[in-house]
Amino acid sequence: MTTTDTLDPLVWDPYVRDCPTRALLDRIGDRWTVLVIGALADGPQRFSQIARRVDGVSQKMLTQTLRALEADGLVTRTQYPEIPPRVEYELTAVGHTLRDPLRALEEWAVTHMPAVLAARAARG
Amino acid sequence: MTTTDTLDPLVWDPYVRDCPTRALLDRIGDRWTVLVIGALADGPQRFSQIARRVDGVSQKMLTQTLRALEADGLVTRTQYPEIPPRVEYELTAVGHTLRDPLRALEEWAVTHMPAVLAARAARG
């Protein structure tokens, strides 16, 4: 067991107040992270391709999401020295490990949307 | 394939701009949802028990999270006619189906926290 007093980097626990896994949960559970990681699942993509796949994402939000994923080592950004320069985003090995859990979330949302809407409607 | 123009309630798709699964993803990926559903995994709990398990959650945030989960039909709130009144929160059948995907997220965060911290440190 961990407590806030004995936070041990080897015993991460998001139930503990200051554990950094809690902020990481926010990051990976974010709707844009889920969709961007999903968009990158099949291979490297340019910014414009991701933006098309994640319908309606703003340029600002997509930039912010990709930068955060880069900072966390989940996505790489590669600039190819061409004219005009080509920039591609790609999941890292660690980023790939996130694909299955996030796909499960996506599938849960799609499968249970009717039940959730029914529950909301029942409450009026 | 769905598009925003042909949004079909039978074909939910969070990659489509106005699909309600996108907002549902936000809800279920939220750190407090993940931890509260986790806290309720082993059976009904009182507010104070959940608050203790989810170390550091504010009363306001916990109330808000539980109400949202209730509204979506994922958690029930039962008040027992005792003195003092006892109130318990419990996962519904649908709420239980969310447990595995959210546990996978939790486990991902715990497992990959070191890699993410190393990536952040490497960028200085």
gemmi code that builds the backbone of each chain (N, CA, C; Angstrom):
import gemmi

chains = {
    "A": [
        ("MET", (0.838, -1.206, 0.000), (0.000, 0.000, 0.000), (0.872, 1.255, 0.000)),
        ("THR", (0.402, 2.252, -0.703), (1.123, 3.518, -0.705), (0.255, 4.583, -0.050)),
        ("THR", (0.868, 5.567, 0.471), (0.144, 6.741, 0.972), (0.858, 7.959, 0.419)),
        ("THR", (0.247, 9.118, 0.596), (0.907, 10.324, 0.101), (2.239, 10.545, 0.813)),
        ("ASP", (2.355, 10.006, 2.040), (3.578, 10.227, 2.810), (4.741, 9.360, 2.316)),
        ("THR", (4.413, 8.252, 1.719), (5.478, 7.326, 1.346), (5.441, 7.064, -0.157)),
        ("LEU", (5.231, 8.126, -0.910), (5.114, 7.963, -2.357), (6.400, 7.366, -2.913)),
        ("ASP", (6.274, 6.171, -3.422), (7.428, 5.435, -3.898), (7.324, 5.333, -5.410)),
        ("PRO", (8.340, 5.865, -6.117), (8.262, 5.871, -7.574), (8.088, 4.471, -8.152)),
        ("LEU", (8.374, 3.437, -7.370), (8.223, 2.090, -7.899), (6.827, 1.546, -7.650)),
        ("VAL", (6.046, 2.257, -6.876), (4.698, 1.808, -6.552), (3.710, 2.903, -6.924)),
        ("TRP", (3.514, 3.105, -8.201), (2.583, 4.116, -8.678), (1.168, 3.716, -8.332)),
        ("ASP", (0.357, 4.678, -7.963), (-1.018, 4.372, -7.574), (-1.889, 5.620, -7.752)),
        ("PRO", (-2.764, 5.607, -8.779), (-3.567, 6.797, -9.054), (-4.591, 7.108, -7.963)),
        ("TYR", (-4.795, 6.175, -7.017), (-5.717, 6.467, -5.913), (-5.057, 7.352, -4.862)),
        ("VAL", (-3.744, 7.526, -5.003), (-2.991, 8.353, -4.061), (-2.894, 9.777, -4.609)),
        ("ARG", (-3.232, 10.725, -3.735), (-3.415, 12.128, -4.101), (-2.388, 12.695, -5.086)),
        ("ASP", (-1.106, 12.611, -4.748), (-0.121, 13.322, -5.568), (0.605, 12.433, -6.567)),
        ("CYS", (0.106, 11.239, -6.746), (0.775, 10.334, -7.692), (0.626, 10.883, -9.114)),
        ("PRO", (1.746, 10.965, -9.837), (1.678, 11.529, -11.193), (0.858, 10.678, -12.160)),
        ("THR", (0.549, 9.435, -11.794), (-0.298, 8.624, -12.678), (-1.687, 9.239, -12.799)),
        ("ARG", (-2.081, 10.052, -11.827), (-3.412, 10.646, -11.879), (-3.497, 11.665, -13.015)),
        ("ALA", (-2.462, 12.482, -13.136), (-2.437, 13.443, -14.247), (-2.257, 12.708, -15.581)),
        ("LEU", (-1.514, 11.601, -15.545), (-1.330, 10.824, -16.773), (-2.662, 10.225, -17.221)),
        ("LEU", (-3.481, 9.807, -16.271), (-4.824, 9.306, -16.603), (-5.640, 10.366, -17.329)),
        ("ASP", (-5.587, 11.591, -16.831), (-6.275, 12.698, -17.509), (-5.850, 12.790, -18.962)),
        ("ARG", (-4.537, 12.745, -19.124), (-3.964, 12.907, -20.449), (-4.431, 11.806, -21.398)),
        ("ILE", (-4.309, 10.544, -20.939), (-4.603, 9.447, -21.868), (-6.104, 9.237, -22.050)),
        ("GLY", (-6.914, 9.673, -21.076), (-8.353, 9.508, -21.213), (-9.020, 10.660, -21.948)),
        ("ASP", (-8.251, 11.669, -22.266), (-8.787, 12.830, -22.976), (-9.335, 12.422, -24.345)),
        ("ARG", (-10.500, 13.003, -24.720), (-11.116, 12.599, -25.996), (-10.181, 12.774, -27.184)),
        ("TRP", (-9.389, 13.835, -27.193), (-8.530, 14.075, -28.359), (-7.372, 13.093, -28.396)),
        ("THR", (-6.867, 12.740, -27.219), (-5.820, 11.722, -27.182), (-6.355, 10.407, -27.727)),
        ("VAL", (-7.530, 10.016, -27.267), (-8.122, 8.755, -27.724), (-8.234, 8.742, -29.248)),
        ("LEU", (-8.722, 9.840, -29.803), (-8.983, 9.874, -31.242), (-7.695, 10.027, -32.060)),
        ("VAL", (-6.747, 10.805, -31.546), (-5.480, 10.985, -32.282), (-4.669, 9.688, -32.272)),
        ("ILE", (-4.601, 9.038, -31.121), (-3.891, 7.748, -31.065), (-4.585, 6.758, -32.009)),
        ("GLY", (-5.898, 6.801, -32.028), (-6.647, 5.935, -32.942), (-6.324, 6.241, -34.396)),
        ("ALA", (-6.228, 7.519, -34.706), (-5.943, 7.931, -36.083), (-4.546, 7.482, -36.514)),
        ("LEU", (-3.629, 7.400, -35.552), (-2.243, 7.033, -35.871), (-2.009, 5.515, -35.830)),
        ("ALA", (-3.056, 4.778, -35.484), (-2.887, 3.334, -35.272), (-2.383, 2.617, -36.525)),
        ("ASP", (-2.784, 3.110, -37.700), (-2.432, 2.385, -38.926), (-1.133, 2.853, -39.559)),
        ("GLY", (-0.442, 3.789, -38.907), (0.838, 4.217, -39.467), (0.994, 5.720, -39.426)),
        ("PRO", (2.163, 6.214, -39.883), (2.476, 7.648, -39.826), (1.460, 8.474, -40.608)),
        ("GLN", (1.179, 9.657, -40.123), (0.208, 10.527, -40.766), (0.712, 11.959, -40.699)),
        ("ARG", (0.329, 12.725, -41.723), (0.582, 14.153, -41.657), (-0.497, 14.842, -40.840)),
        ("PHE", (-0.179, 16.047, -40.383), (-1.110, 16.828, -39.566), (-2.480, 16.905, -40.227)),
        ("SER", (-2.468, 17.209, -41.533), (-3.746, 17.399, -42.236), (-4.545, 16.099, -42.313)),
        ("GLN", (-3.846, 14.975, -42.378), (-4.541, 13.689, -42.422), (-5.211, 13.381, -41.085)),
        ("ILE", (-4.481, 13.671, -40.011), (-5.055, 13.450, -38.679), (-6.259, 14.360, -38.490)),
        ("ALA", (-6.103, 15.619, -38.921), (-7.185, 16.594, -38.764), (-8.438, 16.152, -39.519)),
        ("ARG", (-8.241, 15.517, -40.680), (-9.403, 15.040, -41.440), (-10.059, 13.859, -40.741)),
        ("ARG", (-9.219, 12.962, -40.202), (-9.757, 11.754, -39.544), (-10.515, 12.127, -38.272)),
        ("VAL", (-9.932, 13.052, -37.497), (-10.570, 13.475, -36.247), (-11.433, 14.692, -36.571)),
        ("ASP", (-12.540, 14.405, -37.199), (-13.453, 15.414, -37.744), (-13.783, 16.492, -36.708)),
        ("GLY", (-13.498, 17.754, -37.069), (-13.922, 18.852, -36.201), (-12.890, 19.282, -35.171)),
        ("VAL", (-11.757, 18.581, -35.087), (-10.735, 19.019, -34.116), (-10.151, 20.348, -34.622)),
        ("SER", (-9.962, 21.302, -33.716), (-9.389, 22.581, -34.139), (-7.879, 22.420, -34.317)),
        ("GLN", (-7.310, 23.296, -35.134), (-5.865, 23.245, -35.355), (-5.116, 23.404, -34.033)),
        ("LYS", (-5.620, 24.309, -33.205), (-4.981, 24.577, -31.911), (-5.013, 23.331, -31.022)),
        ("MET", (-6.180, 22.693, -30.957), (-6.318, 21.526, -30.085), (-5.492, 20.360, -30.586)),
        ("LEU", (-5.444, 20.194, -31.913), (-4.653, 19.089, -32.461), (-3.165, 19.334, -32.224)),
        ("THR", (-2.717, 20.578, -32.413), (-1.315, 20.915, -32.153), (-0.963, 20.623, -30.691)),
        ("GLN", (-1.842, 21.063, -29.813), (-1.620, 20.892, -28.371), (-1.574, 19.406, -27.994)),
        ("THR", (-2.489, 18.642, -28.557), (-2.550, 17.203, -28.251), (-1.306, 16.492, -28.761)),
        ("LEU", (-0.890, 16.822, -29.990), (0.297, 16.172, -30.551), (1.553, 16.548, -29.765)),
        ("ARG", (1.643, 17.818, -29.349), (2.823, 18.240, -28.567), (2.885, 17.513, -27.230)),
        ("ALA", (1.732, 17.344, -26.595), (1.700, 16.644, -25.304), (2.096, 15.181, -25.494)),
        ("LEU", (1.601, 14.571, -26.562), (1.933, 13.166, -26.824), (3.420, 13.011, -27.147)),
        ("GLU", (3.961, 14.001, -27.860), (5.406, 14.012, -28.134), (6.210, 14.129, -26.847)),
        ("ALA", (5.782, 15.062, -25.991), (6.507, 15.309, -24.739), (6.525, 14.064, -23.862)),
        ("ASP", (5.440, 13.292, -23.935), (5.340, 12.084, -23.118), (5.956, 10.860, -23.796)),
        ("GLY", (6.535, 11.072, -24.976), (7.213, 9.964, -25.662), (6.265, 8.973, -26.310)),
        ("LEU", (5.050, 9.409, -26.632), (4.069, 8.487, -27.211), (3.961, 8.652, -28.723)),
        ("VAL", (4.412, 9.802, -29.200), (4.347, 10.110, -30.635), (5.665, 10.766, -31.029)),
        ("THR", (6.150, 10.442, -32.218), (7.317, 11.169, -32.742), (6.871, 12.059, -33.888)),
        ("ARG", (7.577, 13.148, -34.040), (7.329, 14.091, -35.125), (8.586, 14.092, -35.981)),
        ("THR", (8.458, 13.733, -37.236), (9.618, 13.675, -38.122), (9.440, 14.641, -39.277)),
        ("GLN", (10.431, 15.500, -39.457), (10.371, 16.441, -40.568), (11.307, 15.958, -41.667)),
        ("TYR", (10.779, 15.726, -42.858), (11.587, 15.272, -43.986), (12.050, 16.469, -44.803)),
        ("PRO", (13.339, 16.496, -45.132), (13.925, 17.661, -45.826), (13.538, 17.674, -47.297)),
        ("GLU", (12.271, 17.948, -47.526), (11.780, 18.029, -48.895), (11.247, 19.430, -49.116)),
        ("ILE", (10.937, 19.741, -50.367), (10.316, 21.037, -50.646), (8.983, 20.789, -51.322)),
        ("PRO", (7.848, 21.144, -50.692), (7.775, 21.718, -49.339), (8.065, 20.664, -48.274)),
        ("PRO", (8.534, 21.067, -47.089), (8.883, 20.085, -46.060), (7.680, 19.219, -45.694)),
        ("ARG", (7.942, 17.937, -45.486), (6.878, 17.027, -45.098), (7.104, 16.667, -43.630)),
        ("VAL", (6.061, 16.746, -42.832), (6.151, 16.419, -41.411), (5.186, 15.278, -41.134)),
        ("GLU", (5.704, 14.245, -40.485), (4.819, 13.121, -40.162), (4.854, 12.802, -38.678)),
        ("TYR", (3.711, 12.392, -38.202), (3.569, 11.974, -36.811), (3.366, 10.466, -36.788)),
        ("GLU", (3.986, 9.830, -35.771), (3.925, 8.369, -35.722), (3.927, 7.912, -34.267)),
        ("LEU", (3.197, 6.869, -33.981), (3.234, 6.318, -32.625), (4.605, 5.732, -32.338)),
        ("THR", (5.118, 5.940, -31.127), (6.337, 5.249, -30.686), (5.921, 3.847, -30.217)),
        ("ALA", (6.913, 3.046, -29.828), (6.599, 1.705, -29.313), (5.694, 1.828, -28.084)),
        ("VAL", (6.003, 2.762, -27.209), (5.160, 2.945, -26.010), (3.774, 3.445, -26.416)),
        ("GLY", (3.746, 4.366, -27.377), (2.464, 4.860, -27.869), (1.580, 3.731, -28.393)),
        ("HIS", (2.201, 2.774, -29.055), (1.433, 1.638, -29.583), (0.772, 0.826, -28.472)),
        ("THR", (1.427, 0.750, -27.320), (0.846, -0.045, -26.221), (-0.428, 0.603, -25.685)),
        ("LEU", (-0.610, 1.870, -25.998), (-1.802, 2.571, -25.529), (-3.001, 2.302, -26.444)),
        ("ARG", (-2.728, 1.768, -27.638), (-3.787, 1.637, -28.625), (-4.923, 0.707, -28.146)),
        ("ASP", (-4.561, -0.456, -27.606), (-5.609, -1.402, -27.202), (-6.497, -0.872, -26.085)),
        ("PRO", (-5.916, -0.338, -24.998), (-6.800, 0.214, -23.954), (-7.703, 1.327, -24.486)),
        ("LEU", (-7.175, 2.181, -25.361), (-8.002, 3.283, -25.855), (-9.067, 2.782, -26.833)),
        ("ARG", (-8.736, 1.770, -27.604), (-9.738, 1.207, -28.504), (-10.873, 0.581, -27.686)),
        ("ALA", (-10.518, -0.019, -26.543), (-11.546, -0.601, -25.671), (-12.492, 0.494, -25.151)),
        ("LEU", (-11.938, 1.654, -24.827), (-12.774, 2.785, -24.382), (-13.710, 3.224, -25.497)),
        ("GLU", (-13.126, 3.394, -26.689), (-13.912, 3.773, -27.871), (-15.059, 2.788, -28.079)),
        ("GLU", (-14.720, 1.506, -28.030), (-15.733, 0.480, -28.278), (-16.796, 0.497, -27.195)),
        ("TRP", (-16.375, 0.753, -25.967), (-17.357, 0.826, -24.889), (-18.338, 1.966, -25.179)),
        ("ALA", (-17.802, 3.111, -25.560), (-18.663, 4.278, -25.807), (-19.654, 3.996, -26.933)),
        ("VAL", (-19.166, 3.368, -27.998), (-20.032, 3.080, -29.145), (-21.102, 2.048, -28.765)),
        ("THR", (-20.688, 1.026, -28.032), (-21.615, -0.052, -27.659), (-22.676, 0.411, -26.678)),
        ("HIS", (-22.279, 1.259, -25.728), (-23.198, 1.606, -24.639), (-23.856, 2.968, -24.775)),
        ("MET", (-23.590, 3.644, -25.896), (-24.245, 4.940, -26.117), (-25.765, 4.824, -26.013)),
        ("PRO", (-26.413, 3.816, -26.620), (-27.872, 3.715, -26.519), (-28.337, 3.563, -25.069)),
        ("ALA", (-27.645, 2.740, -24.282), (-28.045, 2.551, -22.881), (-27.910, 3.854, -22.103)),
        ("VAL", (-26.837, 4.601, -22.367), (-26.614, 5.864, -21.658), (-27.679, 6.882, -22.051)),
        ("LEU", (-27.991, 6.949, -23.348), (-29.035, 7.882, -23.795), (-30.388, 7.494, -23.194)),
        ("ALA", (-30.654, 6.198, -23.102), (-31.923, 5.739, -22.510), (-31.988, 6.139, -21.042)),
        ("ALA", (-30.872, 5.987, -20.332), (-30.842, 6.371, -18.912), (-31.093, 7.866, -18.755)),
        ("ARG", (-30.466, 8.669, -19.630), (-30.656, 10.121, -19.543), (-32.117, 10.471, -19.834)),
        ("ALA", (-32.697, 9.825, -20.853), (-34.081, 10.111, -21.234), (-35.038, 9.716, -20.107)),
        ("ALA", (-34.737, 8.619, -19.433), (-35.619, 8.124, -18.374), (-35.693, 9.109, -17.210)),
        ("ARG", (-34.625, 9.906, -17.043), (-34.612, 10.881, -15.953), (-35.290, 12.183, -16.370)),
        ("GLY", (-35.583, 12.278, -17.654), (-36.372, 13.435, -18.151), (-35.547, 14.660, -18.352)),
    ],
    "B": [
        ("MET", (-19.619, 3.785, -43.276), (-19.000, 5.063, -42.893), (-20.086, 6.069, -42.510)),
        ("THR", (-19.827, 6.851, -41.529), (-20.770, 7.897, -41.155), (-20.125, 9.241, -41.419)),
        ("THR", (-20.939, 10.220, -41.637), (-20.441, 11.590, -41.723), (-21.348, 12.432, -40.852)),
        ("THR", (-20.984, 13.690, -40.648), (-21.851, 14.540, -39.829), (-23.220, 14.701, -40.480)),
        ("ASP", (-23.260, 14.562, -41.810), (-24.528, 14.761, -42.505), (-25.477, 13.585, -42.354)),
        ("THR", (-24.932, 12.429, -42.138), (-25.771, 11.241, -42.103), (-25.645, 10.536, -40.754)),
        ("LEU", (-25.622, 11.335, -39.711), (-25.444, 10.768, -38.380), (-26.584, 9.805, -38.070)),
        ("ASP", (-26.227, 8.546, -37.951), (-27.211, 7.492, -37.760), (-27.043, 6.946, -36.347)),
        ("PRO", (-28.117, 7.009, -35.553), (-27.993, 6.574, -34.164), (-27.536, 5.126, -34.035)),
        ("LEU", (-27.661, 4.359, -35.104), (-27.233, 2.963, -35.023), (-25.768, 2.813, -35.383)),
        ("VAL", (-25.151, 3.887, -35.865), (-23.754, 3.822, -36.276), (-22.983, 4.917, -35.550)),
        ("TRP", (-22.791, 4.742, -34.268), (-22.062, 5.718, -33.485), (-20.607, 5.721, -33.891)),
        ("ASP", (-20.002, 6.885, -33.914), (-18.606, 6.976, -34.331), (-17.970, 8.242, -33.751)),
        ("PRO", (-17.099, 8.077, -32.763), (-16.517, 9.250, -32.107), (-15.597, 10.069, -33.010)),
        ("TYR", (-15.256, 9.526, -34.190), (-14.439, 10.312, -35.117), (-15.274, 11.339, -35.869)),
        ("VAL", (-16.590, 11.216, -35.736), (-17.509, 12.148, -36.386), (-17.845, 13.280, -35.426)),
        ("ARG", (-17.736, 14.499, -35.940), (-17.802, 15.718, -35.154), (-18.883, 15.763, -34.063)),
        ("ASP", (-20.123, 15.558, -34.450), (-21.198, 15.776, -33.477), (-21.721, 14.506, -32.832)),
        ("CYS", (-21.008, 13.416, -33.031), (-21.475, 12.159, -32.445), (-21.397, 12.258, -30.920)),
        ("PRO", (-22.479, 11.899, -30.235), (-22.465, 12.020, -28.776), (-21.484, 11.078, -28.077)),
        ("THR", (-20.970, 10.083, -28.810), (-19.955, 9.216, -28.185), (-18.697, 10.012, -27.836)),
        ("ARG", (-18.494, 11.136, -28.512), (-17.301, 11.930, -28.241), (-17.377, 12.539, -26.841)),
        ("ALA", (-18.542, 13.073, -26.499), (-18.708, 13.621, -25.148), (-18.703, 12.494, -24.113)),
        ("LEU", (-19.229, 11.334, -24.512), (-19.228, 10.197, -23.588), (-17.799, 9.751, -23.298)),
        ("LEU", (-16.947, 9.811, -24.318), (-15.535, 9.483, -24.118), (-14.904, 10.397, -23.069)),
        ("ASP", (-15.206, 11.687, -23.158), (-14.704, 12.629, -22.152), (-15.091, 12.189, -20.759)),
        ("ARG", (-16.372, 11.870, -20.657), (-16.920, 11.502, -19.358), (-16.223, 10.266, -18.776)),
        ("ILE", (-16.124, 9.201, -19.623), (-15.601, 7.949, -19.074), (-14.090, 7.985, -18.914)),
        ("GLY", (-13.399, 8.838, -19.674), (-11.954, 8.909, -19.550), (-11.487, 9.870, -18.475)),
        ("ASP", (-12.421, 10.583, -17.887), (-12.092, 11.539, -16.836), (-11.436, 10.839, -15.641)),
        ("ARG", (-10.392, 11.471, -15.075), (-9.678, 10.812, -13.982), (-10.600, 10.436, -12.828)),
        ("TRP", (-11.571, 11.299, -12.526), (-12.425, 10.994, -11.363), (-13.370, 9.848, -11.664)),
        ("THR", (-13.837, 9.777, -12.903), (-14.675, 8.636, -13.288), (-13.892, 7.341, -13.149)),
        ("VAL", (-12.674, 7.342, -13.680), (-11.842, 6.139, -13.618), (-11.681, 5.677, -12.169)),
        ("LEU", (-11.397, 6.628, -11.282), (-11.104, 6.252, -9.895), (-12.370, 5.903, -9.114)),
        ("VAL", (-13.462, 6.605, -9.384), (-14.715, 6.309, -8.664), (-15.274, 4.954, -9.102)),
        ("ILE", (-15.254, 4.689, -10.397), (-15.711, 3.367, -10.871), (-14.811, 2.287, -10.270)),
        ("GLY", (-13.530, 2.563, -10.202), (-12.603, 1.620, -9.576), (-12.932, 1.394, -8.108)),
        ("ALA", (-13.260, 2.476, -7.415), (-13.572, 2.379, -5.981), (-14.845, 1.567, -5.751)),
        ("LEU", (-15.761, 1.610, -6.723), (-17.041, 0.908, -6.571), (-16.989, -0.532, -7.096)),
        ("ALA", (-15.839, -0.924, -7.625), (-15.749, -2.236, -8.276), (-16.067, -3.375, -7.321)),
        ("ASP", (-15.727, -3.212, -6.045), (-15.890, -4.318, -5.107), (-17.237, -4.322, -4.394)),
        ("GLY", (-18.108, -3.380, -4.745), (-19.435, -3.387, -4.122), (-19.858, -2.001, -3.687)),
        ("PRO", (-21.080, -1.907, -3.153), (-21.657, -0.618, -2.762), (-20.793, 0.087, -1.725)),
        ("GLN", (-20.760, 1.414, -1.828), (-19.944, 2.204, -0.907), (-20.698, 3.461, -0.546)),
        ("ARG", (-20.438, 3.933, 0.668), (-20.958, 5.239, 1.041), (-20.050, 6.333, 0.494)),
        ("PHE", (-20.598, 7.545, 0.439), (-19.853, 8.697, -0.066), (-18.488, 8.814, 0.630)),
        ("SER", (-18.518, 8.693, 1.956), (-17.283, 8.882, 2.727), (-16.254, 7.791, 2.419)),
        ("GLN", (-16.753, 6.592, 2.124), (-15.817, 5.512, 1.782), (-15.153, 5.760, 0.426)),
        ("ILE", (-15.958, 6.229, -0.518), (-15.383, 6.545, -1.842), (-14.377, 7.680, -1.699)),
        ("ALA", (-14.757, 8.689, -0.905), (-13.877, 9.851, -0.725), (-12.534, 9.437, -0.114)),
        ("ARG", (-12.574, 8.442, 0.775), (-11.318, 7.984, 1.381), (-10.480, 7.222, 0.364)),
        ("ARG", (-11.147, 6.406, -0.430), (-10.425, 5.579, -1.405), (-9.782, 6.460, -2.483)),
        ("VAL", (-10.561, 7.446, -2.949), (-10.054, 8.350, -3.990), (-9.421, 9.541, -3.272)),
        ("ASP", (-8.271, 9.285, -2.734), (-7.550, 10.231, -1.888), (-7.451, 11.616, -2.523)),
        ("GLY", (-7.967, 12.627, -1.795), (-7.773, 13.999, -2.256), (-8.891, 14.537, -3.135)),
        ("VAL", (-9.877, 13.707, -3.473), (-10.981, 14.218, -4.288), (-11.790, 15.193, -3.416)),
        ("SER", (-12.193, 16.323, -3.996), (-12.979, 17.276, -3.209), (-14.422, 16.785, -3.125)),
        ("GLN", (-15.123, 17.254, -2.100), (-16.526, 16.861, -1.926), (-17.322, 17.284, -3.163)),
        ("LYS", (-17.031, 18.479, -3.651), (-17.746, 19.005, -4.811), (-17.524, 18.121, -6.047)),
        ("MET", (-16.264, 17.778, -6.268), (-15.931, 16.983, -7.453), (-16.512, 15.582, -7.368)),
        ("LEU", (-16.486, 15.010, -6.164), (-17.031, 13.659, -6.002), (-18.550, 13.669, -6.209)),
        ("THR", (-19.206, 14.694, -5.647), (-20.658, 14.831, -5.828), (-20.994, 14.944, -7.313)),
        ("GLN", (-20.248, 15.797, -7.999), (-20.472, 16.047, -9.422), (-20.258, 14.762, -10.244)),
        ("THR", (-19.192, 14.044, -9.923), (-18.875, 12.816, -10.654), (-19.953, 11.755, -10.431)),
        ("LEU", (-20.379, 11.609, -9.172), (-21.409, 10.604, -8.871), (-22.728, 10.964, -9.546)),
        ("ARG", (-23.076, 12.238, -9.553), (-24.333, 12.652, -10.199), (-24.299, 12.379, -11.692)),
        ("ALA", (-23.162, 12.656, -12.309), (-23.035, 12.405, -13.750), (-23.146, 10.903, -14.033)),
        ("LEU", (-22.512, 10.106, -13.193), (-22.569, 8.652, -13.389), (-23.986, 8.124, -13.178)),
        ("GLU", (-24.685, 8.720, -12.210), (-26.094, 8.367, -11.981), (-26.933, 8.736, -13.199)),
        ("ALA", (-26.739, 9.950, -13.709), (-27.533, 10.434, -14.843), (-27.324, 9.546, -16.072)),
        ("ASP", (-26.114, 8.998, -16.195), (-25.809, 8.150, -17.351), (-26.167, 6.688, -17.105)),
        ("GLY", (-26.747, 6.404, -15.934), (-27.178, 5.036, -15.646), (-26.045, 4.082, -15.324)),
        ("LEU", (-24.924, 4.629, -14.844), (-23.771, 3.774, -14.546), (-23.648, 3.479, -13.063)),
        ("VAL", (-24.292, 4.316, -12.262), (-24.243, 4.164, -10.801), (-25.647, 4.415, -10.258)),
        ("THR", (-26.036, 3.642, -9.239), (-27.295, 3.941, -8.540), (-26.985, 4.509, -7.165)),
        ("ARG", (-27.896, 5.344, -6.700), (-27.788, 5.929, -5.369), (-28.999, 5.424, -4.588)),
        ("THR", (-28.762, 4.735, -3.500), (-29.854, 4.185, -2.705), (-29.814, 4.763, -1.301)),
        ("GLN", (-30.940, 5.322, -0.896), (-31.015, 5.855, 0.461), (-31.809, 4.884, 1.324)),
        ("TYR", (-31.209, 4.411, 2.410), (-31.884, 3.483, 3.307), (-32.540, 4.260, 4.431)),
        ("PRO", (-33.819, 3.942, 4.714), (-34.570, 4.698, 5.733), (-34.134, 4.316, 7.135)),
        ("GLU", (-32.948, 4.749, 7.474), (-32.435, 4.492, 8.818), (-32.172, 5.829, 9.465)),
        ("ILE", (-31.884, 5.786, 10.766), (-31.499, 7.016, 11.444), (-30.133, 6.805, 12.064)),
        ("PRO", (-29.115, 7.557, 11.614), (-29.179, 8.523, 10.501), (-29.314, 7.811, 9.156)),
        ("PRO", (-29.862, 8.490, 8.146), (-30.052, 7.847, 6.841), (-28.725, 7.375, 6.252)),
        ("ARG", (-28.769, 6.206, 5.661), (-27.571, 5.667, 5.038), (-27.768, 5.754, 3.521)),
        ("VAL", (-26.770, 6.260, 2.827), (-26.845, 6.377, 1.371), (-25.694, 5.578, 0.771)),
        ("GLU", (-26.023, 4.719, -0.178), (-24.967, 3.943, -0.809), (-24.988, 4.093, -2.325)),
        ("TYR", (-23.806, 4.061, -2.881), (-23.632, 4.128, -4.328), (-23.148, 2.768, -4.813)),
        ("GLU", (-23.663, 2.380, -5.969), (-23.340, 1.043, -6.471), (-23.307, 1.066, -7.997)),
        ("LEU", (-22.415, 0.310, -8.585), (-22.390, 0.210, -10.042), (-23.637, -0.501, -10.543)),
        ("THR", (-24.220, -0.017, -11.633), (-25.284, -0.754, -12.314), (-24.635, -1.837, -13.174)),
        ("ALA", (-25.469, -2.638, -13.820), (-24.927, -3.671, -14.722), (-24.095, -3.014, -15.831)),
        ("VAL", (-24.607, -1.925, -16.378), (-23.854, -1.227, -17.426), (-22.567, -0.626, -16.844)),
        ("GLY", (-22.683, -0.054, -15.653), (-21.502, 0.503, -14.992), (-20.402, -0.538, -14.821)),
        ("HIS", (-20.825, -1.775, -14.501), (-19.843, -2.850, -14.328), (-19.069, -3.140, -15.616)),
        ("THR", (-19.745, -2.973, -16.758), (-19.057, -3.268, -18.029), (-17.947, -2.266, -18.315)),
        ("LEU", (-17.984, -1.147, -17.601), (-16.949, -0.129, -17.801), (-15.698, -0.426, -16.987)),
        ("ARG", (-15.856, -1.333, -16.022), (-14.748, -1.574, -15.111), (-13.484, -2.071, -15.823)),
        ("ASP", (-13.633, -3.065, -16.694), (-12.442, -3.631, -17.341), (-11.697, -2.624, -18.210)),
        ("PRO", (-12.394, -1.897, -19.100), (-11.658, -0.899, -19.891), (-10.962, 0.149, -19.016)),
        ("LEU", (-11.618, 0.565, -17.930), (-10.987, 1.595, -17.095), (-9.820, 1.021, -16.291)),
        ("ARG", (-9.952, -0.239, -15.880), (-8.826, -0.849, -15.177), (-7.628, -0.953, -16.119)),
        ("ALA", (-7.893, -1.236, -17.386), (-6.800, -1.311, -18.368), (-6.088, 0.035, -18.498)),
        ("LEU", (-6.867, 1.123, -18.452), (-6.265, 2.466, -18.503), (-5.384, 2.706, -17.282)),
        ("GLU", (-5.962, 2.390, -16.121), (-5.218, 2.522, -14.850), (-3.904, 1.761, -14.923)),
        ("GLU", (-4.004, 0.509, -15.386), (-2.810, -0.339, -15.433), (-1.795, 0.203, -16.435)),
        ("TRP", (-2.307, 0.749, -17.523), (-1.384, 1.339, -18.490), (-0.620, 2.498, -17.841)),
        ("ALA", (-1.347, 3.348, -17.131), (-0.715, 4.516, -16.507), (0.350, 4.088, -15.494)),
        ("VAL", (0.011, 3.087, -14.697), (0.948, 2.622, -13.666), (2.179, 1.979, -14.318)),
        ("THR", (1.937, 1.183, -15.345), (3.037, 0.461, -16.001), (3.980, 1.392, -16.762)),
        ("HIS", (3.386, 2.412, -17.416), (4.204, 3.224, -18.315), (4.612, 4.572, -17.740)),
        ("MET", (4.257, 4.818, -16.477), (4.668, 6.073, -15.848), (6.175, 6.291, -15.942)),
        ("PRO", (6.997, 5.275, -15.659), (8.450, 5.485, -15.748), (8.896, 5.883, -17.156)),
        ("ALA", (8.350, 5.234, -18.173), (8.736, 5.570, -19.556), (8.333, 7.001, -19.891)),
        ("VAL", (7.149, 7.409, -19.434), (6.671, 8.766, -19.723), (7.543, 9.795, -19.002)),
        ("LEU", (7.888, 9.512, -17.748), (8.751, 10.442, -17.002), (10.134, 10.521, -17.653)),
        ("ALA", (10.624, 9.385, -18.124), (11.943, 9.378, -18.784), (11.893, 10.218, -20.064)),
        ("ALA", (10.799, 10.097, -20.811), (10.658, 10.884, -22.043), (10.621, 12.373, -21.720)),
        ("ARG", (9.883, 12.734, -20.666), (9.800, 14.151, -20.292), (11.166, 14.668, -19.867)),
        ("ALA", (11.902, 13.844, -19.087), (13.213, 14.260, -18.593), (14.191, 14.428, -19.753)),
        ("ALA", (14.086, 13.547, -20.740), (15.005, 13.584, -21.873), (14.852, 14.877, -22.673)),
        ("ARG", (13.662, 15.469, -22.619), (13.429, 16.714, -23.352), (13.842, 17.935, -22.542)),
        ("GLY", (14.198, 17.673, -21.266), (14.755, 18.738, -20.419), (13.731, 19.701, -19.904)),
    ],
}
model = gemmi.Model(1)
for chain_id, residues in chains.items():
    chain = gemmi.Chain(chain_id)
    for i, (resn, *xyz) in enumerate(residues, 1):
        res = gemmi.Residue()
        res.name, res.seqid = resn, gemmi.SeqId(i, " ")
        for name, pos in zip(("N", "CA", "C"), xyz):
            atom = gemmi.Atom()
            atom.name, atom.element = name, gemmi.Element(name[0])
            atom.pos, atom.b_iso = gemmi.Position(*pos), 0.0
            res.add_atom(atom)
        chain.add_residue(res)
    model.add_chain(chain)
structure = gemmi.Structure()
structure.add_model(model)
structure.setup_entities()
